[in-house]
């Protein structure tokens, strides 16, 4: 697989959210920037903290006319329980089956662990990759850095 680079058109996908609704990435093209957060596991310590941080600062992402999408290889039922327990009010998308297909398309699937690597892609309104970062497990990324990248797009 070829590594995705800044300027590349982000691979399109349709995944189900925690409510069982389909979300298609290309539906945001021309209207919103997109922050894609790949995370390994619902209910894990670092992921819970990172997604709670996004929840707490969601208004800042929305200020930049940005859709926030968080993707893991967990099934939709686990994502619903995770969202309900932690008040996560943005789409949590299930890349469960075919297992990790979208994470593989973004070159962030960890074959050994069967989960996505903690990674973030910021897509501009045309669906092109404007910025990306990949973190070693289990560390999270500073949300201020993500918000600075979005602000640069505006």
KEKE-3310 file (N, C-alpha, C; in steps of 0.2 Angstrom, whole numbers, plus 5000, padded with zeros to 4 digits):
npx = (5004:5002:5009:4999:4999:5001:4990:4985:4969:4958:4955:4939:4924:4911:4904:4896:4889:4888:4874:4870:4868:4873:4888:4895:4911:4914:4902:4904:4912:4916:4908:4912:4927:4936:4939:4948:4949:4958:4957:4962:4954:4938:4933:4946:4959:4968:4961:4948:4951:4956:4945:4936:4942:4940:4926:4924:4929:4923:4915:4925:4930:4919:4918:4927:4921:4920:4918:4919:4925:4927:4935:4936:4940:4930:4914:4898:4889:4897:4902:4891:4888:4900:4899:4887:4890:4901:4896:4899:4896:4898:4900:4905:4913:4911:4923:4923:4919:4921:4935:4944:4946:4945:4954:4965:4966:4970:4982:4984:4982:4985:4991:4995:4989:4976:4969:4966:4979:4983:4979:4978:4969:4968:4956:4954:4941:4939:4941:4954:4970:4976:4984:4992:4995:5003:5003:5013:5007:5004:5001:4992:4987:4990:4976:4977:4986:4979:4968:4975:4979:4967:4963:4972:4967:4956)
npy = (4994:5011:5025:5038:5055:5073:5083:5072:5065:5060:5043:5037:5032:5022:5020:5013:5022:5025:5024:5016:5022:5025:5034:5043:5048:5056:5064:5075:5083:5098:5106:5105:5104:5090:5081:5067:5055:5041:5028:5015:5007:5006:5011:5010:5017:5028:5031:5034:5045:5054:5055:5060:5073:5078:5078:5088:5099:5101:5111:5120:5114:5114:5127:5130:5125:5111:5094:5081:5065:5049:5034:5017:5000:4993:4985:4991:4991:4991:5004:5012:5009:5015:5028:5032:5030:5039:5051:5055:5065:5065:5058:5041:5029:5013:5002:4988:4977:4974:4969:4982:4988:5001:5007:5001:5006:5019:5016:5014:5002:4991:4976:4966:4969:4970:4982:5000:5011:5025:5039:5054:5063:5077:5084:5095:5105:5100:5087:5083:5078:5088:5088:5076:5065:5052:5042:5033:5018:5019:5033:5048:5063:5080:5090:5104:5105:5099:5108:5120:5116:5115:5128:5134:5131:5138)
npz = (5000:4996:5005:5011:5007:5011:5002:4994:4988:5000:5004:5001:5010:5018:5033:5048:5061:5079:5081:5071:5059:5042:5037:5026:5019:5008:5007:5014:5006:4998:5007:5021:5031:5037:5052:5055:5067:5071:5082:5094:5103:5110:5127:5132:5142:5137:5125:5129:5137:5126:5117:5126:5128:5115:5114:5125:5119:5107:5102:5097:5086:5078:5076:5066:5055:5054:5052:5064:5065:5072:5072:5075:5076:5083:5086:5081:5092:5104:5102:5103:5117:5123:5118:5125:5138:5140:5136:5122:5109:5095:5079:5081:5072:5065:5060:5059:5051:5034:5043:5049:5037:5032:5040:5035:5022:5025:5029:5043:5050:5063:5061:5070:5082:5078:5077:5074:5072:5083:5075:5066:5053:5045:5034:5020:5014:5001:5002:5002:5009:5022:5033:5043:5057:5065:5079:5091:5100:5117:5117:5117:5107:5107:5108:5105:5095:5084:5082:5079:5066:5059:5060:5052:5040:5038)
capx = (5000:5006:5008:4995:5003:4997:4988:4981:4962:4957:4951:4932:4922:4905:4904:4890:4890:4885:4867:4868:4867:4878:4891:4900:4916:4913:4896:4906:4916:4913:4905:4915:4933:4934:4945:4947:4953:4958:4959:4963:4949:4933:4934:4953:4961:4970:4956:4943:4953:4957:4939:4933:4945:4937:4920:4924:4931:4919:4913:4931:4931:4914:4920:4931:4916:4923:4915:4923:4923:4931:4935:4939:4938:4925:4908:4893:4886:4902:4903:4885:4889:4905:4896:4882:4894:4905:4893:4902:4891:4900:4900:4910:4912:4914:4927:4923:4919:4927:4939:4950:4946:4946:4961:4970:4966:4973:4988:4985:4979:4990:4989:4996:4984:4969:4965:4969:4984:4981:4981:4973:4970:4964:4955:4951:4934:4938:4942:4961:4973:4979:4988:4991:5000:5003:5006:5014:5003:4997:5001:4987:4990:4988:4971:4978:4989:4974:4964:4979:4979:4961:4963:4976:4963:4950)
capy = (5000:5017:5029:5044:5061:5079:5084:5067:5064:5055:5037:5037:5026:5023:5016:5014:5026:5021:5023:5011:5026:5026:5040:5043:5053:5061:5068:5082:5087:5105:5109:5105:5101:5084:5079:5060:5052:5034:5026:5008:5003:5010:5010:5010:5023:5033:5032:5037:5052:5058:5056:5065:5079:5080:5080:5094:5105:5100:5118:5123:5111:5116:5134:5129:5122:5104:5088:5076:5058:5045:5028:5011:4993:4990:4984:4997:4990:4993:5011:5015:5009:5019:5035:5033:5030:5045:5057:5057:5067:5066:5051:5035:5025:5006:4999:4981:4972:4969:4971:4986:4989:5008:5009:4998:5011:5025:5014:5014:4996:4987:4969:4962:4970:4970:4988:5005:5015:5031:5043:5059:5066:5083:5085:5101:5105:5097:5080:5082:5078:5094:5087:5070:5063:5045:5041:5026:5017:5021:5040:5053:5069:5086:5093:5111:5104:5098:5114:5124:5114:5117:5135:5136:5129:5143)
capz = (5000:4996:5010:5010:5008:5011:4995:4991:4990:5006:5002:5003:5014:5021:5039:5052:5067:5085:5080:5065:5053:5037:5036:5020:5020:5002:5008:5017:5001:4996:5012:5027:5033:5042:5056:5056:5072:5072:5089:5095:5107:5115:5134:5134:5146:5133:5120:5133:5138:5120:5115:5130:5126:5109:5116:5128:5114:5101:5099:5094:5080:5074:5074:5060:5050:5053:5055:5068:5064:5076:5069:5078:5073:5087:5083:5083:5099:5108:5101:5106:5124:5124:5117:5130:5145:5141:5133:5116:5105:5088:5076:5082:5066:5066:5055:5062:5046:5034:5049:5048:5029:5031:5043:5030:5017:5028:5032:5050:5054:5066:5060:5076:5088:5075:5078:5071:5076:5085:5070:5064:5047:5044:5027:5018:5011:4995:5004:5002:5016:5023:5038:5046:5062:5068:5086:5094:5105:5118:5118:5113:5103:5110:5104:5102:5088:5079:5081:5075:5059:5056:5060:5046:5034:5037)
cpx = (5004:5004:5004:4999:4998:4996:4984:4974:4962:4953:4943:4930:4915:4905:4898:4893:4887:4878:4865:4867:4874:4881:4896:4904:4915:4907:4898:4910:4912:4909:4908:4922:4931:4940:4943:4952:4952:4960:4958:4956:4944:4934:4941:4955:4963:4965:4950:4945:4954:4950:4935:4935:4941:4930:4920:4926:4928:4917:4919:4931:4925:4915:4923:4927:4919:4919:4920:4921:4929:4930:4939:4937:4933:4918:4903:4890:4890:4902:4897:4886:4894:4903:4891:4886:4898:4902:4896:4897:4893:4900:4906:4908:4915:4917:4928:4923:4917:4932:4945:4951:4948:4953:4966:4971:4970:4980:4990:4983:4985:4988:4990:4991:4976:4965:4969:4974:4981:4984:4976:4975:4965:4963:4952:4944:4933:4940:4950:4965:4977:4985:4987:4997:4998:5006:5007:5009:5006:4996:4995:4991:4987:4982:4972:4982:4984:4970:4968:4979:4973:4960:4966:4972:4958:4953)
cpy = (5006:5022:5036:5050:5067:5081:5079:5067:5059:5049:5038:5031:5027:5018:5018:5018:5022:5021:5019:5015:5026:5033:5039:5049:5058:5065:5075:5086:5093:5109:5110:5102:5095:5082:5071:5057:5045:5032:5018:5005:5008:5007:5009:5016:5029:5036:5036:5044:5057:5060:5061:5072:5082:5082:5087:5100:5105:5107:5121:5120:5113:5124:5135:5126:5115:5099:5083:5069:5054:5038:5023:5005:4990:4990:4990:4997:4993:5001:5015:5015:5014:5027:5037:5034:5037:5051:5060:5059:5069:5058:5046:5030:5018:5003:4991:4976:4975:4973:4975:4989:4997:5010:5006:5003:5017:5023:5015:5008:4992:4979:4964:4962:4970:4976:4994:5008:5022:5036:5048:5062:5072:5084:5092:5100:5101:5089:5078:5082:5084:5093:5080:5069:5056:5044:5034:5025:5017:5029:5043:5059:5075:5089:5100:5110:5103:5104:5119:5122:5116:5124:5138:5135:5135:5150)
cpz = (5000:5002:5008:5011:5008:5003:4992:4993:4995:5003:5005:5006:5016:5027:5043:5059:5073:5085:5074:5059:5048:5037:5031:5020:5014:5003:5011:5012:4999:5001:5019:5027:5037:5046:5058:5061:5072:5079:5090:5097:5111:5122:5136:5137:5141:5128:5123:5134:5132:5118:5119:5129:5120:5110:5120:5124:5107:5097:5095:5087:5075:5072:5067:5054:5049:5056:5058:5067:5068:5074:5073:5074:5078:5084:5085:5090:5104:5108:5104:5114:5126:5124:5123:5137:5146:5138:5127:5111:5098:5085:5078:5076:5067:5060:5056:5056:5039:5039:5047:5041:5028:5034:5039:5025:5019:5030:5039:5054:5057:5066:5066:5081:5085:5076:5074:5075:5078:5080:5069:5057:5047:5036:5026:5015:5005:4996:5003:5009:5017:5029:5041:5051:5064:5074:5087:5099:5112:5119:5114:5110:5106:5105:5101:5096:5082:5077:5078:5068:5056:5055:5053:5040:5032:5034)
residu = (UNK:UNK:UNK:UNK:UNK:UNK:UNK:UNK:UNK:UNK:UNK:UNK:UNK:UNK:UNK:UNK:UNK:UNK:UNK:UNK:UNK:UNK:UNK:UNK:UNK:UNK:UNK:UNK:UNK:UNK:UNK:UNK:UNK:UNK:UNK:UNK:UNK:UNK:UNK:UNK:UNK:UNK:UNK:UNK:UNK:UNK:UNK:UNK:UNK:UNK:UNK:UNK:UNK:UNK:UNK:UNK:UNK:UNK:UNK:UNK:UNK:UNK:UNK:UNK:UNK:UNK:UNK:UNK:UNK:UNK:UNK:UNK:UNK:UNK:UNK:UNK:UNK:UNK:UNK:UNK:UNK:UNK:UNK:UNK:UNK:UNK:UNK:UNK:UNK:UNK:UNK:UNK:UNK:UNK:UNK:UNK:UNK:UNK:UNK:UNK:UNK:UNK:UNK:UNK:UNK:UNK:UNK:UNK:UNK:UNK:UNK:UNK:UNK:UNK:UNK:UNK:UNK:UNK:UNK:UNK:UNK:UNK:UNK:UNK:UNK:UNK:UNK:UNK:UNK:UNK:UNK:UNK:UNK:UNK:UNK:UNK:UNK:UNK:UNK:UNK:UNK:UNK:UNK:UNK:UNK:UNK:UNK:UNK:UNK:UNK:UNK:UNK:UNK:UNK)
# end
